[in-house]
Amino acid sequence: MKNAFEESISIIKKARERGVILRLFGGLAVKEHCGKDDFCEREHGDIDLIGLAYQSSAIIDTIQGFGYHENTDNTFASGGTHLLFEKSGSKEHIDVFLDKLRMEHEIDLSDRLDIEENTISVSDILVCKLIIDDLTEKDYRDILTLVKDLPLGEDDLPKTINIKYIQELCAQNWGLYQDLVASLDSCLDFINNYQFKDEVAQDVRKKFIVIKTAISDHPKSTKWKLRSYIGKRLAWKKKVELERREPESLF
């Protein structure tokens, strides 16, 4: 019997054979990019994917070919932006977002699904983890895995965290900037909960500081500046219900 990671890769490969684009995000996407040790090993639940809206019919056909059925009530309720697939007699399910990840913040990935073979870009995986409102130990582990194992850069290259891309995202969105800075600070504190070798811990801290400094120092847009005047008096993100995040449905 396939585990969730093996099942997700099989689905992505079958989709690719049909000319359909599907990419992993969430904890299973982090697992794809963990390459140095067993630090990233943890339990994984359901499968989280993103695809393109214009391919929704082919996505449905592909996933149903693996024994899942579409929850049409969910499709209707989301306005067709989010597909949910379930298996009869099983708790297993697959979430598929179309074009955009709609979490605490909305991130358009419709033109960014060709960077990695099986996942969204590692830069987007990291951003999607850092915007989570209440980080769990699993989230911290995933974030630390990415920063520890992958290099920083300024281009959308495979297995490279593109600081320039993250800078530009934050420079356009005050709320996103606030949440990323807060999560980066939290991650810096959380490093002490793990028994990393000194040189590893120092390297991870340095990377977090480089990312934080880069997004803090980058020139901000007029939209960002105007929103900053309002500050936290007005809500700047959506609330994602915890039960939809556990174990992996929305991270």
KOLVEX-470703 format. One record per residue (C-alpha): residue number from 1; residue in three letters; x, y, z. Coordinates in steps of 0.001 Angstrom, whole numbers. Each point is the difference from the previous one (the first is absolute). Example, Ala and Ser with C-alpha at 12.3 -4.5 7.8 and 13.67 -1.06 7.14 Angstrom:
% residues 2
(1; "ALA"; (12300; -4500; 7800))
(2; "SER"; (1370; 3440; -660))
END
This chain:
% residues 251
(1; "MET"; (0; 0; 0))
(2; "LYS"; (1400; 3402; -1011))
(3; "ASN"; (595; 2676; 2608))
(4; "ALA"; (-1183; 3567; -603))
(5; "PHE"; (3283; 1113; -1559))
(6; "GLU"; (167; -2930; -2419))
(7; "GLU"; (-3655; 485; -907))
(8; "SER"; (520; 3701; -668))
(9; "ILE"; (2962; -621; -2306))
(10; "SER"; (-1967; -2656; -1901))
(11; "ILE"; (-2848; 2482; -528))
(12; "ILE"; (2371; 2749; -1160))
(13; "LYS"; (1721; -2374; -2446))
(14; "LYS"; (-3318; -1205; -1441))
(15; "ALA"; (-1138; 3611; -348))
(16; "ARG"; (3239; 863; -1802))
(17; "GLU"; (-562; -2838; -2471))
(18; "ARG"; (-3341; 1623; -835))
(19; "GLY"; (1480; 3487; -342))
(20; "VAL"; (-1526; 1086; 3312))
(21; "ILE"; (1949; 2079; 2523))
(22; "LEU"; (-248; -940; 3681))
(23; "ARG"; (2475; 960; 2696))
(24; "LEU"; (311; -875; 3683))
(25; "PHE"; (29; 2561; 2780))
(26; "GLY"; (32; -376; 3773))
(27; "GLY"; (1872; -2583; 2040))
(28; "LEU"; (302; -2553; -2803))
(29; "ALA"; (1601; 2660; -2199))
(30; "VAL"; (2592; 596; 2718))
(31; "LYS"; (708; -3736; 113))
(32; "GLU"; (805; 80; -3724))
(33; "HIS"; (2801; 2504; 672))
(34; "CYS"; (1459; -1478; 3189))
(35; "GLY"; (3297; -1538; -907))
(36; "LYS"; (2527; 106; 2821))
(37; "ASP"; (-1323; -1943; 3004))
(38; "ASP"; (-3097; -1385; 1655))
(39; "PHE"; (-876; 3294; 1731))
(40; "CYS"; (-2887; 564; -2402))
(41; "GLU"; (-1513; -3439; 570))
(42; "ARG"; (-3406; 286; 1623))
(43; "GLU"; (-3544; -1248; -403))
(44; "HIS"; (-1876; 1278; -3012))
(45; "GLY"; (-3717; -27; -532))
(46; "ASP"; (-1848; 950; -3130))
(47; "ILE"; (1198; 1256; -3365))
(48; "ASP"; (38; 3725; -894))
(49; "LEU"; (311; 952; -3666))
(50; "ILE"; (-339; 3057; -2190))
(51; "GLY"; (-897; 26; -3675))
(52; "LEU"; (-1314; 2307; -2707))
(53; "ALA"; (-3650; 989; -152))
(54; "TYR"; (-315; -530; -3748))
(55; "GLN"; (1076; -3635; 510))
(56; "SER"; (-2520; -709; 2769))
(57; "SER"; (-1954; -2623; -1989))
(58; "ALA"; (3164; -1944; -813))
(59; "ILE"; (1160; 293; 3622))
(60; "ILE"; (-3281; -1485; 1194))
(61; "ASP"; (226; -2886; -2486))
(62; "THR"; (3616; -720; 945))
(63; "ILE"; (-550; -114; 3765))
(64; "GLN"; (-3240; -1973; -286))
(65; "GLY"; (2039; -2577; -1899))
(66; "PHE"; (1769; -732; 3299))
(67; "GLY"; (-3216; -979; 1746))
(68; "TYR"; (-973; 3408; 1396))
(69; "HIS"; (-3278; 1800; -629))
(70; "GLU"; (-559; 3740; -223))
(71; "ASN"; (-1895; 1691; 2808))
(72; "THR"; (-2190; 2139; -2258))
(73; "ASP"; (-1541; 1858; 2946))
(74; "ASN"; (3473; 1298; 859))
(75; "THR"; (664; 948; -3633))
(76; "PHE"; (-3234; 1983; -127))
(77; "ALA"; (584; 1679; 3377))
(78; "SER"; (3479; 1165; -1064))
(79; "GLY"; (-1192; 1346; -3326))
(80; "GLY"; (2129; -2611; -1742))
(81; "THR"; (3270; 1298; 1446))
(82; "HIS"; (584; -2977; 2311))
(83; "LEU"; (-586; -3682; -744))
(84; "LEU"; (-357; -2641; 2689))
(85; "PHE"; (322; -3715; -714))
(86; "GLU"; (-912; -2800; 2389))
(87; "LYS"; (106; -3798; 76))
(88; "SER"; (-2997; -2044; 1037))
(89; "GLY"; (499; -1630; 3386))
(90; "SER"; (3222; 1925; 604))
(91; "LYS"; (1059; 3213; 1728))
(92; "GLU"; (2524; 669; -2775))
(93; "HIS"; (-626; 3048; -2134))
(94; "ILE"; (1708; 2261; -2509))
(95; "ASP"; (-263; 3793; -93))
(96; "VAL"; (635; 1686; -3341))
(97; "PHE"; (171; 3787; -246))
(98; "LEU"; (-311; 1552; -3433))
(99; "ASP"; (2321; 2834; -1110))
(100; "LYS"; (310; 1525; 3475))
(101; "LEU"; (731; -1250; 3490))
(102; "ARG"; (-2701; 1520; 2165))
(103; "MET"; (1246; -149; 3568))
(104; "GLU"; (646; 2761; 2534))
(105; "HIS"; (1141; 1923; -3076))
(106; "GLU"; (-782; -640; -3647))
(107; "ILE"; (2983; -874; -2185))
(108; "ASP"; (-350; -263; -3769))
(109; "LEU"; (2121; -2880; -1296))
(110; "SER"; (-1602; -408; -3417))
(111; "ASP"; (3210; 1006; -1786))
(112; "ARG"; (2428; -1606; 2478))
(113; "LEU"; (-703; -3722; -335))
(114; "ASP"; (2870; -816; -2362))
(115; "ILE"; (2899; 610; 2414))
(116; "GLU"; (23; -3398; 1718))
(117; "GLU"; (-955; -3387; -1388))
(118; "ASN"; (-2401; -1154; 2718))
(119; "THR"; (-548; 2947; 2354))
(120; "ILE"; (-579; 3719; -32))
(121; "SER"; (3271; 1921; 215))
(122; "VAL"; (1883; -365; 3281))
(123; "SER"; (-303; 3787; 409))
(124; "ASP"; (-3787; -319; -140))
(125; "ILE"; (19; -3031; 2322))
(126; "LEU"; (1923; 2091; 2531))
(127; "VAL"; (-2284; 3032; -338))
(128; "CYS"; (-3106; -2172; 367))
(129; "LYS"; (1407; -1461; 3204))
(130; "LEU"; (1076; 3363; 1430))
(131; "ILE"; (-3449; 1572; -446))
(132; "ILE"; (-1696; -2596; 2207))
(133; "ASP"; (-1621; 1810; 2907))
(134; "ASP"; (706; -2537; 2760))
(135; "LEU"; (3132; -1958; -806))
(136; "THR"; (69; -3542; 1350))
(137; "GLU"; (3095; -2090; 683))
(138; "LYS"; (-529; -1660; -3400))
(139; "ASP"; (8; 3405; -1674))
(140; "TYR"; (3203; 1063; 1767))
(141; "ARG"; (1641; -3277; -986))
(142; "ASP"; (-991; 495; -3640))
(143; "ILE"; (1230; 3603; -80))
(144; "LEU"; (3299; -902; 1639))
(145; "THR"; (424; -2902; -2425))
(146; "LEU"; (-295; 2293; -3008))
(147; "VAL"; (2318; 2685; 1361))
(148; "LYS"; (2522; -2526; 1301))
(149; "ASP"; (224; -2158; -3120))
(150; "LEU"; (-408; 2469; -2866))
(151; "PRO"; (2156; 2909; -1204))
(152; "LEU"; (-1124; 3621; -231))
(153; "GLY"; (125; 1735; -3350))
(154; "GLU"; (-1591; 2704; -2154))
(155; "ASP"; (-1464; -2057; -2842))
(156; "ASP"; (-2788; -2542; -449))
(157; "LEU"; (2275; -3010; -214))
(158; "PRO"; (-922; -3521; 1134))
(159; "LYS"; (665; -630; 3703))
(160; "THR"; (1004; 3635; 592))
(161; "ILE"; (-1764; 2446; 2332))
(162; "ASN"; (-394; 3135; -2098))
(163; "ILE"; (409; 2936; 2395))
(164; "LYS"; (-720; 2524; -2762))
(165; "TYR"; (-3396; -1579; -655))
(166; "ILE"; (-896; 25; 3701))
(167; "GLN"; (1136; 3638; 260))
(168; "GLU"; (-2280; 1023; -2835))
(169; "LEU"; (-2992; -1844; 1436))
(170; "CYS"; (451; 1723; 3353))
(171; "ALA"; (595; 3416; -1573))
(172; "GLN"; (-3484; -152; -1546))
(173; "ASN"; (-1913; -1349; 2984))
(174; "TRP"; (322; 1591; 3444))
(175; "GLY"; (-1887; -2803; 1737))
(176; "LEU"; (2112; -2708; -1594))
(177; "TYR"; (3113; 1909; 1038))
(178; "GLN"; (-1207; 228; 3608))
(179; "ASP"; (-721; -3702; 215))
(180; "LEU"; (3267; -1106; -1595))
(181; "VAL"; (2100; 2187; 2294))
(182; "ALA"; (-1869; -1263; 3066))
(183; "SER"; (415; -3635; -1061))
(184; "LEU"; (3688; 460; -789))
(185; "ASP"; (541; 1416; 3499))
(186; "SER"; (-1935; -2915; 1466))
(187; "CYS"; (2083; -2494; -1973))
(188; "LEU"; (3216; 1603; 1244))
(189; "ASP"; (-1176; -634; 3553))
(190; "PHE"; (-1214; -3510; -766))
(191; "ILE"; (3377; -1217; -1268))
(192; "ASN"; (1042; -522; 3628))
(193; "ASN"; (-2569; -2787; 319))
(194; "TYR"; (2110; -2270; -2217))
(195; "GLN"; (3388; -1554; 623))
(196; "PHE"; (1762; 1321; -3089))
(197; "LYS"; (3767; 50; -139))
(198; "ASP"; (1283; 3511; 717))
(199; "GLU"; (1107; 641; -3577))
(200; "VAL"; (-3361; -1159; -1370))
(201; "ALA"; (-1970; 2170; 2449))
(202; "GLN"; (2177; 3006; -819))
(203; "ASP"; (-485; -499; -3734))
(204; "VAL"; (-3790; -277; 357))
(205; "ARG"; (-141; 3124; 2182))
(206; "LYS"; (2103; 1880; -2533))
(207; "LYS"; (-2340; -989; -2828))
(208; "PHE"; (-3078; 1096; 1945))
(209; "ILE"; (1636; 3350; 737))
(210; "VAL"; (1006; 429; -3662))
(211; "ILE"; (-3596; -634; -1115))
(212; "LYS"; (-1469; 2321; 2641))
(213; "THR"; (2484; 2792; -755))
(214; "ALA"; (-582; -329; -3726))
(215; "ILE"; (-3783; 381; 236))
(216; "SER"; (254; 2748; 2641))
(217; "ASP"; (2468; 2127; -1966))
(218; "HIS"; (-1624; -438; -3415))
(219; "PRO"; (-1815; 3149; -1285))
(220; "LYS"; (-3749; -226; 564))
(221; "SER"; (-2794; 782; -2455))
(222; "THR"; (-2404; 2946; 369))
(223; "LYS"; (-2758; -2521; 761))
(224; "TRP"; (2118; -1482; 2823))
(225; "LYS"; (702; 3441; 1478))
(226; "LEU"; (-3651; 1046; -80))
(227; "ARG"; (-1057; -3235; 1700))
(228; "SER"; (2692; 437; 2651))
(229; "TYR"; (-1714; 3205; 1209))
(230; "ILE"; (-3043; -2047; 997))
(231; "GLY"; (2156; -2630; 1672))
(232; "LYS"; (-1564; -2713; 2095))
(233; "ARG"; (-3192; 1947; 662))
(234; "LEU"; (-1437; -1763; -3049))
(235; "ALA"; (227; -3769; -577))
(236; "TRP"; (2675; -836; -2548))
(237; "LYS"; (-447; -3744; -439))
(238; "LYS"; (-2604; -2716; -104))
(239; "LYS"; (-454; -2449; 2820))
(240; "VAL"; (582; -3615; -962))
(241; "GLU"; (-1895; -2353; 2259))
(242; "LEU"; (2329; -2324; 1890))
(243; "GLU"; (-2077; -3077; -721))
(244; "ARG"; (528; 545; -3749))
(245; "ARG"; (3736; 140; 565))
(246; "GLU"; (344; -3288; 1822))
(247; "PRO"; (1726; -2159; -784))
(248; "GLU"; (951; 1479; -3375))
(249; "SER"; (-3072; 1272; -1833))
(250; "LEU"; (1058; 3635; 213))
(251; "PHE"; (3463; -619; 1465))
END
